[in-house]
């Protein structure tokens, strides 16, 4: 049975930009599982399979429905044991939770302020209305104000990526010599702006660029 992955999209259904959905796309590919993606706009999330979902990704595997990206990764590892592991052990799960917290607290605040207006501009009109209202309220600034100061946020963003660069001096991936869910967490957050904006965010650090390129296959 093919797994269904509900994946956030823009007006162009091929514009898939959710960092959380990209984590799961990479996880499914890593596990070698058959899956199909189903494009869903912001205002269509609540209508997925009539279940009132609030977020994507959502994975549907037979009768199983899961929406949290970390919970999905754990489910895939527990259910499909023949493919390569996403975690491999309990300590790897704990480390991945730390990476998730670091990504959310150190990278996402800068990224969303740099590309919020770009995201808005690739959405359908009704999604633009929803996105502007919710993001401007949460971030306490207009999309245009954030857009005007994004070079400042890029400087902070590059500084916050130092930890990744330091890890990659010692090994090819965050988890060691092979990719794991910890890598897919950070990769998804860097893939997010790449899919919704032409604004160049990646620092010119060869180790980070090489790591990103290896994952971006």
C-alpha positions as CSV (number, residue, x, y, z in Angstrom):
1,X,0.0,0.0,0.0
2,X,1.3,3.4,-0.9
3,X,1.7,5.9,1.9
4,X,0.0,9.3,1.4
5,X,1.8,12.5,2.4
6,X,-0.2,15.7,2.5
7,X,2.2,18.4,1.6
8,X,1.8,22.2,1.9
9,X,1.7,24.0,-1.5
10,X,1.4,27.5,-3.0
11,X,-0.8,28.7,-5.9
12,X,1.5,26.6,-8.1
13,X,0.9,23.1,-6.6
14,X,4.6,22.2,-7.4
15,X,5.8,24.9,-4.9
16,X,6.2,22.7,-1.8
17,X,7.8,24.8,0.9
18,X,6.9,23.5,4.4
19,X,10.1,22.6,6.3
20,X,8.2,20.0,8.3
21,X,6.9,18.3,5.1
22,X,10.4,18.3,3.6
23,X,11.6,16.4,6.7
24,X,9.1,13.6,6.0
25,X,9.7,13.5,2.3
26,X,13.4,12.9,3.0
27,X,12.5,10.4,5.7
28,X,10.3,8.4,3.4
29,X,13.0,8.5,0.6
30,X,15.6,7.4,3.1
31,X,13.5,4.4,4.2
32,X,12.9,3.5,0.6
33,X,9.1,3.6,1.0
34,X,6.6,4.1,-1.8
35,X,4.6,7.3,-1.2
36,X,2.6,9.9,-3.0
37,X,2.3,13.5,-2.2
38,X,-0.9,15.4,-2.1
39,X,-0.7,19.2,-2.5
40,X,-2.7,21.1,0.1
41,X,-2.9,24.9,0.5
42,X,-3.1,26.6,3.9
43,X,-6.9,27.0,3.8
44,X,-7.4,23.4,2.7
45,X,-5.6,21.7,5.6
46,X,-8.8,21.5,7.7
47,X,-10.5,19.6,4.9
48,X,-8.0,16.8,4.6
49,X,-10.0,13.5,4.6
50,X,-12.7,15.5,6.6
51,X,-10.8,15.2,9.8
52,X,-10.3,18.8,10.8
53,X,-6.5,18.7,10.7
54,X,-4.7,21.8,11.8
55,X,-1.2,21.2,10.3
56,X,0.7,19.3,7.7
57,X,2.6,17.1,7.1
58,X,-0.1,14.4,7.5
59,X,0.8,10.9,6.7
60,X,-1.9,8.4,6.0
61,X,-0.8,4.7,6.0
62,X,-3.8,2.5,5.8
63,X,-5.9,3.3,8.8
64,X,-3.1,5.3,10.5
65,X,-3.1,9.1,10.4
66,X,-0.3,11.1,11.9
67,X,0.3,14.9,11.7
68,X,3.4,15.7,13.8
69,X,6.6,15.4,11.8
70,X,8.6,13.9,14.7
71,X,5.9,11.4,15.5
72,X,5.7,10.4,11.9
73,X,9.5,9.7,11.8
74,X,9.2,7.6,14.9
75,X,6.2,5.7,13.4
76,X,8.2,5.0,10.2
77,X,11.1,3.7,12.1
78,X,9.0,1.5,14.4
79,X,6.8,0.2,11.5
80,X,9.2,-0.2,8.6
81,X,12.3,-1.9,10.1
82,X,13.8,-3.3,6.9
83,X,14.9,0.1,5.5
84,X,17.7,2.3,6.8
85,X,17.0,3.7,10.3
86,X,16.0,7.3,10.9
87,X,17.2,7.2,14.5
88,X,18.7,3.8,15.3
89,X,18.6,4.0,19.1
90,X,17.0,5.9,21.9
91,X,19.9,8.3,22.4
92,X,19.6,9.3,18.7
93,X,15.9,10.2,19.3
94,X,17.0,12.4,22.1
95,X,19.7,14.1,20.1
96,X,17.2,14.6,17.2
97,X,14.8,16.3,19.6
98,X,17.6,18.7,20.6
99,X,18.4,19.4,17.0
100,X,14.7,20.1,16.4
101,X,14.6,22.5,19.3
102,X,17.8,24.2,18.1
103,X,16.4,24.5,14.6
104,X,13.1,26.0,15.8
105,X,14.7,28.5,18.2
106,X,17.9,29.4,16.3
107,X,17.0,29.2,12.6
108,X,13.3,29.6,12.1
109,X,12.9,33.1,13.6
110,X,15.3,34.5,11.1
111,X,14.1,32.5,8.2
112,X,10.4,33.4,8.6
113,X,11.2,37.1,8.7
114,X,13.4,36.9,5.6
115,X,10.9,35.0,3.4
116,X,7.4,35.7,4.9
117,X,6.5,38.2,2.1
118,X,7.8,35.8,-0.5
119,X,5.6,33.0,0.9
120,X,2.6,35.4,0.8
121,X,3.3,36.3,-2.8
122,X,3.2,32.6,-4.1
123,X,-0.1,31.8,-2.4
124,X,-3.7,31.9,-3.7
125,X,-5.6,35.0,-2.8
126,X,-7.6,33.4,0.0
127,X,-4.4,31.9,1.4
128,X,-2.7,35.3,1.2
129,X,-5.4,36.8,3.4
130,X,-5.1,34.0,6.0
131,X,-1.3,34.1,5.9
132,X,-0.9,37.9,6.3
133,X,-3.4,38.0,9.2
134,X,-1.8,35.1,11.2
135,X,1.9,35.9,10.5
136,X,1.7,39.7,11.1
137,X,-0.1,39.0,14.4
138,X,2.4,36.4,15.5
139,X,5.5,38.4,14.4
140,X,4.2,41.8,15.4
141,X,5.3,43.4,12.1
142,X,3.9,43.7,8.6
143,X,5.2,41.5,5.9
144,X,6.6,44.5,4.1
145,X,8.5,45.7,7.3
146,X,10.1,42.2,7.7
147,X,11.0,42.2,4.0
148,X,12.8,45.5,4.3
149,X,15.0,44.3,7.1
150,X,15.8,40.8,5.9
151,X,19.5,41.5,5.2
152,X,19.9,42.1,9.0
153,X,18.2,38.8,9.8
154,X,20.5,37.0,7.3
155,X,23.5,38.1,9.2
156,X,22.1,36.7,12.4
157,X,21.0,33.5,10.6
158,X,24.5,32.9,9.2
159,X,26.0,33.4,12.7
160,X,23.5,30.8,14.1
161,X,24.6,28.2,11.5
162,X,28.1,28.1,13.0
163,X,27.1,25.1,15.0
164,X,26.3,23.1,11.9
165,X,29.6,24.1,10.2
166,X,31.6,23.0,13.3
167,X,29.9,19.6,13.4
168,X,30.5,19.1,9.7
169,X,34.3,19.7,10.2
170,X,34.3,16.3,12.0
171,X,31.9,14.2,10.0
172,X,29.8,14.2,6.8
173,X,26.4,14.3,8.6
174,X,25.0,15.5,11.9
175,X,24.6,11.9,13.1
176,X,28.0,10.7,11.8
177,X,28.9,9.1,8.5
178,X,25.3,8.5,7.2
179,X,22.2,10.8,7.1
180,X,19.6,10.5,9.8
181,X,16.5,12.3,10.9
182,X,18.6,15.0,12.6
183,X,20.0,15.9,9.2
184,X,16.5,16.0,7.6
185,X,15.3,18.4,10.3
186,X,17.9,21.0,9.5
187,X,17.8,20.3,5.7
188,X,14.0,20.8,5.7
189,X,14.5,24.2,7.3
190,X,17.0,25.3,4.6
191,X,14.9,23.8,1.8
192,X,11.9,25.9,3.0
193,X,13.3,29.3,1.8
194,X,14.8,27.7,-1.3
195,X,11.4,26.5,-2.4
196,X,9.5,29.8,-1.8
197,X,12.0,32.6,-2.4
198,X,14.8,33.7,-4.7
199,X,16.6,35.3,-1.7
200,X,19.9,33.5,-1.2
201,X,20.1,32.5,2.5
202,X,22.8,29.8,2.5
203,X,26.2,31.0,3.8
204,X,29.2,30.5,1.6
205,X,30.6,27.8,3.8
206,X,31.7,24.9,1.7
207,X,31.0,22.2,4.3
208,X,27.4,23.4,4.7
209,X,27.0,23.7,0.9
210,X,28.4,20.2,0.3
211,X,26.2,18.7,3.1
212,X,23.1,20.4,1.7
213,X,23.9,19.2,-1.8
214,X,24.3,15.6,-0.7
215,X,20.9,15.7,0.9
216,X,19.3,17.6,-1.9
217,X,19.1,14.6,-4.2
